[in-house]
């Protein structure tokens, strides 16, 4: 995924499924200057981490 798409998903009103290594995650924030996103596991909001946006995959 690219930074622009991650920002679009973050701003979207509808739920867009995103995965990190095959596991569903929510995007909490995007830092465009560093091309990273803060995400958390859908089932465990306390499990947040910083990842590169390239690691994220939109599920269609």
ROMI-92582 format. One record per residue: residue in three letters; x, y, z of N, C-alpha, C, O in turn. Coordinates in steps of 0.02 Angstrom, whole numbers, padded with zeros to 5 digits, always signed. Example, Ala and Ser with C-alpha at 12.3 -4.5 7.8 and 13.67 -1.06 7.14 Angstrom:
// ROMI-92582
ALA+00660-00284+00390+00615-00225+00390+00660-00165+00390+00712-00166+00423/SER+00642-00112+00354+00684-00053+00357+00645+00002+00394+00670+00057+00402/
This chain:
// ROMI-92582
UNK+00043-00058+00000+00000+00000+00000+00045+00062+00000+00102+00059+00024/UNK+00020+00116-00027+00058+00178-00025+00029+00226+00027-00026+00216+00052/UNK+00067+00279+00042+00048+00326+00094-00020+00358+00079-00062+00365+00123/UNK-00030+00378+00017-00092+00412-00002-00153+00366+00011-00203+00389+00038/UNK-00148+00303-00007-00204+00256+00004-00215+00245+00078-00273+00240+00100/UNK-00162+00240+00117-00169+00231+00190-00206+00291+00220-00247+00283+00264/UNK-00191+00351+00196-00225+00411+00220-00298+00411+00200-00341+00430+00239/UNK-00313+00388+00139-00383+00383+00116-00422+00335+00160-00479+00349+00179/UNK-00392+00278+00175-00426+00227+00217-00438+00255+00287-00491+00244+00315/UNK-00389+00290+00314-00396+00319+00381-00454+00369+00382-00491+00373+00431/UNK-00462+00408+00329-00514+00459+00326-00583+00433+00304-00632+00469+00309/UNK-00586+00372+00280-00648+00345+00252-00701+00336+00306-00686+00319+00363/UNK-00764+00348+00286-00821+00337+00331-00837+00263+00339-00858+00241+00392/UNK-00828+00226+00285-00844+00154+00286-00782+00114+00308-00726+00138+00305/UNK-00796+00053+00331-00741+00009+00352-00708-00021+00290-00742-00050+00248/UNK-00643-00013+00285-00604-00043+00232-00556-00092+00266-00516-00072+00309/UNK-00559-00154+00245-00519-00206+00278-00446-00200+00257-00430-00198+00197/UNK-00402-00196+00307-00330-00191+00296-00297-00247+00337-00317-00260+00394/UNK-00247-00278+00308-00212-00331+00343-00137-00316+00348-00108-00284+00305/UNK-00108-00341+00402-00036-00340+00413-00016-00412+00424-00034-00443+00474/UNK+00023-00438+00378+00044-00508+00382-00015-00556+00389-00011-00605+00426/UNK-00070-00541+00353-00128-00585+00352-00176-00575+00410-00227-00609+00413/UNK-00161-00529+00456-00205-00517+00513-00239-00449+00505-00207-00400+00487/UNK-00305-00445+00518-00341-00381+00511-00318-00330+00562-00311-00344+00621/UNK-00308-00268+00537-00286-00213+00580-00326-00150+00564-00354-00144+00510/UNK-00327-00104+00612-00355-00037+00602-00296+00011+00596-00246+00004+00632/UNK-00302+00060+00552-00251+00113+00546-00272+00168+00594-00326+00196+00588/UNK-00227+00185+00641-00240+00238+00690-00214+00305+00666-00245+00357+00678/UNK-00157+00305+00633-00127+00367+00608-00077+00350+00553-00052+00294+00548/UNK-00062+00402+00512-00014+00394+00458+00035+00452+00461+00014+00510+00465/UNK+00099+00437+00459+00152+00488+00455+00180+00486+00384+00222+00445+00368/UNK+00154+00531+00342+00173+00532+00271+00247+00546+00261+00277+00520+00214/UNK+00276+00587+00304+00347+00604+00295+00393+00545+00306+00448+00542+00277/UNK+00371+00497+00347+00412+00437+00360+00384+00375+00327+00414+00321+00330/UNK+00325+00381+00295+00292+00325+00262+00278+00268+00311+00288+00209+00295/UNK+00255+00287+00371+00238+00236+00421+00167+00249+00445+00140+00304+00439/UNK+00137+00196+00473+00070+00200+00501+00069+00167+00569+00103+00117+00581/UNK+00030+00196+00615+00019+00164+00679-00045+00123+00671-00097+00150+00652/UNK-00041+00059+00685-00098+00014+00677-00109-00026+00741-00064-00032+00783/UNK-00169-00054+00748-00182-00101+00802-00223-00159+00776-00262-00152+00729/UNK-00215-00216+00808-00252-00276+00789-00326-00264+00803-00344-00236+00855/UNK-00370-00286+00757-00441-00276+00767-00466-00305+00832-00506-00274+00867/UNK-00443-00365+00850-00467-00399+00910-00433-00373+00974-00457-00387+01029/UNK-00379-00335+00966-00341-00314+01025-00316-00242+01016-00259-00232+00994/UNK-00358-00193+01031-00337-00123+01022-00273-00104+01060-00239-00056+01040/UNK-00257-00139+01113-00196-00124+01151-00133-00146+01114-00078-00124+01131/UNK-00141-00188+01064-00084-00214+01025-00071-00167+00966-00087-00183+00909/UNK-00041-00109+00981-00026-00061+00928+00048-00063+00911+00090-00079+00953/UNK+00062-00047+00848+00131-00046+00826+00139+00002+00768+00091+00020+00735/UNK+00200+00022+00756+00218+00065+00700+00247+00022+00645+00295-00015+00656/UNK+00218+00027+00585+00241-00013+00529+00247+00031+00467+00217+00085+00463/UNK+00286+00009+00418+00288+00046+00355+00223+00033+00317+00195-00021+00321/UNK+00199+00084+00281+00136+00075+00245+00141+00020+00192+00090-00009+00174/UNK+00201+00007+00168+00211-00046+00118+00194-00115+00146+00179-00161+00108/UNK+00196-00123+00212+00180-00187+00244+00105-00199+00246+00083-00256+00256/UNK+00064-00147+00237-00008-00153+00242-00038-00173+00175-00014-00153+00122/UNK-00090-00214+00179-00123-00238+00118-00198-00227+00125-00229-00249+00173/UNK-00227-00193+00075-00299-00184+00073-00331-00248+00048-00309-00277-00002/UNK-00385-00270+00082-00419-00331+00063-00483-00312+00025-00524-00273+00051/UNK-00490-00338-00035-00549-00322-00076-00601-00376-00072-00653-00371-00104/
